[in-house]
Amino acid sequence: MDRKVIERRACRGAVVCVLATVLGASGAPASAGEVELAVQVGRSLPFYEQSFALNPGDFVPPDYPIETSGAFNLELGGGLTLSGGLTWRFSDVVGLEARVDSAKVELEVTGGRVSGDLGDLVPGVPSIPVSGDLSGETQIDRLTPVSLNLQVGVGDQVRFVISGGASYIPATTVAATVQVRLGASDIPGLPPITLPGLSVTAAATLDGGFGGNLGAGLRIAVSPQVAFVVEGRAFGFPTRELHWGSGSGSSAIEDALADALDPIEFQYGFFQATGGLAITF
């Protein structure tokens, strides 16, 4: 027999053996009184995004030579999520789940541009276009909800599980500073120049509060006590409000800008996709 044919058959045989081992593992059906410990890792996908209109007429006189292009945005970006849960099954199908989830998120400032002409801003100076993009510095704690859920699962070897219940999120520190500096770099014979900037800040430690969570996933048994776990889960909490401020020593323009901007309507909610292992005792 041709050697290549033998190798192909051997390879197919090895694959079939591996699949048979995994699918035929003696995963015992869930039983009342069991306790399951699950540890998972994944990524968070937050819900929060908000745009803020930047209208020069709100913070400078109507004839002030400043123009803005579009709005600027605040958005939560996702990061690493760690999850741990302990489930006690008081029947073959229903159990009580206590879990802690910790999601890293990033608050980002994007968009927005301010432009003008140096000759209009400073009397006696020739016409020189100046412009600047908005930039931001932000800080936010990890989102770490603690939850108590009712869990329902069906199946033996491959078990479909859904759980949901009440969640509590501890106090969270959130801070965002938005600033803009006008500058010009195309001045013949002169180095780039930067004009004094404007900045506004919103910062607070938001109180903890109650919300809820709902998730679903699969547990694929690889032995009577161990299973692979894949899961998707969403968390929701009441919206919290932060107001912009200009800080001590600020200019009248910064004070007016802080008053003109809409407050931050911060939404804690996020979705996470995770996977890991579950051990039954």
N, C-alpha and C positions, 0 to 999 in steps of 0.2 A: 504493500500500500504506500502511496506517495507520502513523503515525510510531512509536507505542508498540510495535507488532509488530516493526518494524525494529530498535528499540533493544534489545528482548529477544533477538532473534536475534543481534545484534552482541555482546551481553554473553555469551550462551552460547558463541559462537564464540571469544571471548577466553579464557574458562575452559578450553575444550577445547584451545586452543593452549598454555596454560600447563601443563596436565597432560601433554600430549604431549611438551613440552620436558623436564619433570622425569622422566617415566617412560621417555622414549626417549633419555635421556642416555647417552653412550657409556661406561658404566662397564665397564672391562675386568675380566675375571675375575682373581682373585688368582693370583699366580704365585710359584714358588719363587725365593728370593733377594730378594724385596721386603722393604722396611723401612717400617713404618707408625708414625707419630707421632700420638697421640690426646690431646686436651685436653678435659676435661669439667667441668661444674659442676652441682650439684644439692643435695639435702638428705639429711641423715642421720636415721635412725630407730633410736635405741639400744634395746637389749634390757633394760637393768638397771632393776629396781624392787624395793623391799624395804620391808616393814612392820616396825615395832618396837613391841612391846607396852609400854604405860606403866601399870604397876601400882603405886599408891602404897605398897602393903605391901612392895615390893622396896627402897624407899629411905627410908621414914619409919616410925616405930613404928606398930603396927597401929591404935592409937587416935588417931593424928594426924589432925586434921580437914581432910584434903585429898582431893578426888575428881578422877578423870580421866575424860575422855570419849573412848573409842576409842584408836587407835594413831596414831603419826605415821609418815610415809612418806618415803623417799628415792627419787628417780626421776631418770633421765637424760632430758632433753629434747633434741630434735634441733636442728640448725643448718646453716649453709652447708657444703657439701662441695666440695673441689677435687680433681681427679684428673688425673694425667698418666701416659701409658704409651708404651712403645716395644716394638714387636713385630717380630721377624725370622721370616719364613716360610721354613722349610726344605723345604716342599712346597706344593702348591696348597691343601692342606686344613689342615695342621698348622703351628703356629708356636710360638715361645718369647716370652713376654711378661714384661717387667719394668715395674713400675708403682709409683707412690707415690700414696697417698690421704691427704687431710688433712680430718678432720671436726671441726667445732666442735660441742661438746655443752655442755649446761647441767645442773648438778646442782641439783635443787630439793628443798626441804623442805616438805611439806604435811601438814595434818591435826593432830589432837591438841589437847586443851584441858584446862586445870587450873582447878578452882574450889574455893572454901571460904567460910568466914564469918570476917570480921575479929574478931568477938566471941569466936569460939572460938580464934583464933590469938593474940590479945593480951588477956590478962586485964584486966578493967575497962573494956573498950571495948564499946559497944553492938553489937547484931547488925547487921552490914553485909555483904551478899553481895559477894564479890570473885571475879574470874575473869580468865583470860588465855589467849590462843591461843599455841601454840608457833610460834616463828619461827626462821629459819635463815640463816646466812651460809655460802656455799660457794665453792670454787675448784677448777677442774679444767683441766688443759692440753688442747689439741687432741689428738685421737687421730690419729696419723700412721703407719699401717702401711706397710711396704715389702714388696713381694711379688714372687715369681718364679713364673710360671704356665705351664702348657701350654695352648695355645689351639687350638681346632678350629673351623673355619668352613666353611659350605657355602652355595652360591648365587653368583650373579653380580651382577645389578643390585641385588637386595635380598639381603643375605648374613646368615644367622643364625650367631651366634658364641657359643660357650660356652668359658669358661676357668676354671681353678682351680689352686691349688697352695699353697705354703708362704708364710706372712707372718710378719714380725717387727715388733713394736711397741716403740718405745723407752721408756725410763723415763718415767713419768707422775706428776705431782704431783696429789694429791687431798686436799681438806680440807673438813670439814663441821663447823659449830658449831650446836648446837641450844640455844635458850634460851627461857625463859618468865618473864614478869613478871606477877604478880597485881595487879590494879588495880580501883578502883571509881570510877564517875563519877556515880552517882545519889545523892549525899549532900546533903540539903537544906542550903543556906547555906555549903557548903564546895566548894573546887575539886576536880577529880579527883585522886585519890591513887594512887601506884604503890609497891608494896612491893619490897624487894630481890629480884632475880631469881636464877634458877638457870641454869647453862649447862654443857654438856659438849661436848667436841671430839674428833673423830677426824681425824688428818692423817698423811700419809706420802708419800714418793716411792716409788712402786711400781716394782720392777725391771722392765726390759724382758723380753720373752719371745716364744716362737714360738707360732704358731697356724696357721690356714688361712683361705682365702677361696674362694668360688665365685660366679660371675656368669654372666649370659646377656644377650644383647641383639641389636640389629639394626644393620647398617650399610647405609645407603641411598645408593647412588652418585649424585652430581650431575655428575661428570666423571670421566675416567680416573684422576685422582689424588686427588680430594676426595670425602668421604662424610659424611653426617650420621650421628651415633651416638646411640643411646638404650640404656641399660643399667640393670640392677638387680644389686646385688652384696651378699653377706653376708660378714661377717668374724666369726671366733670365736677367743677366746683363753682360757687357763686363768683361773679365778676367783682373785682375790686378796683377802686378808682384812685388814681394818683394825679396831683396837680403840679403844673410846671411853676418853677420859681426862678428868680434871677440872682439870688444870693446877695450878701453884703458887698457894698462898694460897686454895685452894678450901675450901668448907665440908664438914662430914661428910656432909650430905645429898647434895651434888654427887658426892662420892667414891662413896657408896652407889649413886647413880643410874648413874654410869659403869660400875660393876661389874655392875649388874643388866641393862643393855642388851645384847642380842645383838650380836656383832661384825658389821661391815659385810662382806658377801660380795659384793665388787665384781666385776661382770661387764663386761669390756671390749667384748663383742660388739656389733655394730651392722649395720643394713642401710642401704644408700644407693640412691637413684634419681637417675641423672645423664643428661645429654645434652650433646652437643658436636660437634666436628669431628675427622675423621681425615684425615691427609695421607699418601699413599703415595709413596715415593721409589724 
